């Protein structure tokens, strides 16, 4: 099937309508959400496979709702940004993103373990097609690597879920979270979950699939991958690893903190030497997602040092804010690269220079997102990192010091890229003839700029939405489950 001319515009308009309606429905959920309780809300529960007690069981709390809103928000921008480079199969391309949106929302809303696993694995198919069909010249290698890494990690998660079913007799996630387990059981379950969620975050050393996937993916694929799909790893830790195996998480917290700091520091240094803009932003994503896992696992050290679990709450809040903020910032940076690639057809930093001359409005937008990526106060990039670093200080000065190096490294690699691309002499004749952002690009970048500034200046509503659920999680993991 081939779409050209007005038919292509019609297909894009239809997809955009579907995505906007979905976002409006998620706003309705937000409007009706009771942020004073940690209870699951908007429950849908229907028997699916009765012989095994498997259910179509959905619900939202203060942790999952912000991620659902992020998913529906980013999907609109991805569809709006779909450009001429997609070619004649625009309908299939946009359809893949709409399917992916539904599956990702399912991951965040699923309260049955089998349903969660089905959504988790189903998510691979549309992304595999997006990269494999509309990706770059090395897309086959990137898609196979992406698929194998995520699939193999997920198989261990399936084993863990089946064992929990054997122990509890149910696939209800809330029942699994309350099951008493000995330390060995918890540690084995934690490691099984770790393989699935660490790949998705991704954590060092299972991060190598991400730069390849980003470089080969079309702009929309990179945006969804960085802005939403990476958050599923952090969400998995919050939904499974911490509440199901809190004693194992406490015993292995030093390992998780060390891996997080390697991501923050070492991957930050790796980003410094990248010549491809997409690859630089991909490594930046790994470094910044290290703050998510650091915030989630430093809480055990903080509680041990201070004797007060309330001091640990800020770390989980910082991790959640970092996930939402990273979705805005990384999505915006990949869209900025996409704007340049549509015009020059190159991602290499050396092929640019002096872009600010023909594209001053674009340069202003990219400056904001670069500053946010570097953690400038007043932007969303500062809030989550600040909360995590402040929590880390309560655990150890050196942990906080190493985490704080991201403020230097992040500024170094982001501003280095920005300076070479946007300022300086025009190094390419194609650059001197560039046209500034069009109306659609202005709308997309303006929307993300507002999101980055609102969360950076006024994070209170987001924190208030999450606090009861996070407080309930902290109370849950504070009590040993050893039998």
Secondary structure by P-SEA (a helix, b strand, c coil): ccccaaaaaaaaaaaaaaaaaaaaaaaaaaaacccccccccbbbbbbccccccccccccccaaaaaaaaaaaaaaaaaaaacccccccaaaaaaaaaaaaaaaaaaaaccccaaaaaaaaaaaaaaaaaaaacccccaaaaaaaaaaaaaaaaaaaaaaaaaaaaaacccccaaaaaaccccaaaaaaaaaaaaaaaaaaaccccccaaaaaaaaaccaaaaaaaaacccaaaaaaaaaccccccaaaaaaaaaaaaaaaaaaacaaaaaaaacccaaaaaaaaaaaaaaaaaaaacaaaaaaaaccccccaaaaaaaaaaaaaaaaaaaaaaaaaaaaaaacccccccccccccccccaaaaaaaaaaaaaaacccccaaaaaaaaaaaaaaaccaaaaaaaaaaaaaaaaaaaaaaaaccccccccccccccccccaaaaaaaaaaaaaaaaaaacaaaaaaacaaaaaaaaaaaaccccc
